[in-house]
Amino acid sequence: MLEMVKRKDEERRKKVRVHFRTQIIVEADTAKISMDGSSRDLSLNGIFINTDQKMPVNTPCKVKVLLSGMSPPLFLEMDGKVVRSDTSGIAVVFESMDIDSYTHLKNIVRYNVTNPDDVV
């Protein structure tokens, strides 16, 4: 399991973010959000999910992102925490994920960004 560690000198929003349409599931002890839709911002550090459903800030959660076109379907699974919730959706920062999810996530971002060399 990879723990997402932030360095003090690393700017908070320095990671490349992309739009990505697929099925996204967010699960917490108190709620489950499942939708086909898009993320406004998907990065190696987190995701903003366009939804009218709410989750309280600081709620620990699990984010599942479907990679369609595979048989059987593959879900990336990241542990995270809700850091923002507003009328347009929820923002989750990733706190940990397995190495396979990290590799697939990195490839998603790389293939959907203008300059793939920006993805570190």
C-alpha positions in Angstrom: 0.0 0.0 0.0 1.4 3.4 -1.0 1.0 6.1 1.5 0.6 9.5 -0.1 3.3 11.8 1.6 3.4 15.5 1.0 6.7 17.4 1.3 6.6 20.9 2.9 8.2 22.4 -0.2 5.6 20.9 -2.5 2.8 23.3 -3.6 -0.6 22.0 -2.6 -2.1 22.0 -6.2 1.1 21.3 -8.2 -0.1 17.9 -9.5 -1.5 17.7 -13.0 -5.3 17.4 -13.0 -7.6 16.0 -15.8 -11.3 15.5 -16.5 -12.3 11.8 -16.6 -15.7 10.3 -17.3 -16.5 6.9 -15.8 -18.4 5.2 -13.0 -17.2 6.6 -9.6 -18.1 5.2 -6.3 -17.3 6.9 -3.0 -18.0 4.9 0.2 -17.9 6.0 3.8 -19.3 4.6 7.0 -22.2 7.1 6.8 -22.9 7.2 3.0 -22.3 5.7 -0.4 -22.2 7.8 -3.6 -22.3 5.9 -6.9 -22.6 7.7 -10.2 -21.8 7.5 -13.8 -20.2 10.9 -14.5 -17.1 12.9 -14.5 -14.5 14.2 -12.2 -13.7 17.8 -12.7 -10.2 17.3 -11.4 -8.5 13.9 -11.2 -4.8 13.8 -10.2 -2.4 11.5 -8.4 -3.3 13.3 -5.2 -7.1 13.3 -5.3 -10.3 13.8 -7.2 -13.2 16.3 -7.4 -16.4 14.4 -8.2 -19.3 16.3 -9.8 -22.4 15.3 -7.7 -25.3 16.9 -5.9 -24.9 14.3 -3.1 -23.0 15.4 0.0 -20.5 14.0 2.5 -19.1 16.0 5.5 -15.6 17.4 5.3 -13.0 15.2 7.0 -15.0 12.0 6.3 -12.7 9.1 5.7 -13.7 7.3 2.5 -12.8 4.8 -0.2 -12.9 6.0 -3.8 -13.4 3.4 -6.6 -12.9 4.5 -10.2 -14.0 2.1 -12.9 -11.7 1.3 -15.8 -14.2 0.2 -18.5 -13.3 -1.9 -21.5 -11.7 -4.6 -19.4 -13.1 -8.0 -18.8 -13.7 -8.4 -15.9 -14.1 -4.7 -15.1 -11.3 -3.2 -13.1 -11.7 -0.7 -10.3 -9.0 1.5 -8.9 -9.3 1.8 -5.2 -7.9 4.7 -3.2 -8.4 5.5 0.5 -9.0 9.1 1.1 -10.7 11.9 3.1 -13.3 14.5 2.0 -11.6 17.9 2.0 -14.4 19.9 0.4 -18.1 19.6 -0.2 -20.1 22.2 -2.0 -23.1 22.5 -4.4 -21.2 21.2 -7.4 -19.6 18.1 -5.7 -17.0 16.7 -3.3 -13.3 16.8 -3.3 -11.3 13.9 -1.9 -7.6 13.8 -1.2 -6.0 10.4 -1.6 -4.2 9.1 1.5 -3.2 5.7 0.2 -3.6 3.2 -2.6 -2.1 0.0 -3.8 0.7 0.0 -6.4 -1.5 -1.2 -9.2 -4.1 1.5 -8.7 -1.3 4.1 -8.6 0.2 2.8 -11.9 -3.2 2.8 -13.6 -4.1 6.3 -12.2 -0.8 7.7 -13.4 -1.5 6.3 -16.9 -5.0 7.8 -16.9 -3.6 11.2 -16.0 -0.7 10.9 -18.5 -3.1 9.9 -21.4 -5.5 12.8 -20.7 -3.1 15.7 -20.2 -1.8 18.0 -22.9 1.8 17.4 -22.1 2.4 13.8 -20.7 5.9 14.8 -19.5 4.2 17.0 -16.8 3.0 13.8 -15.0 5.7 12.9 -12.5 
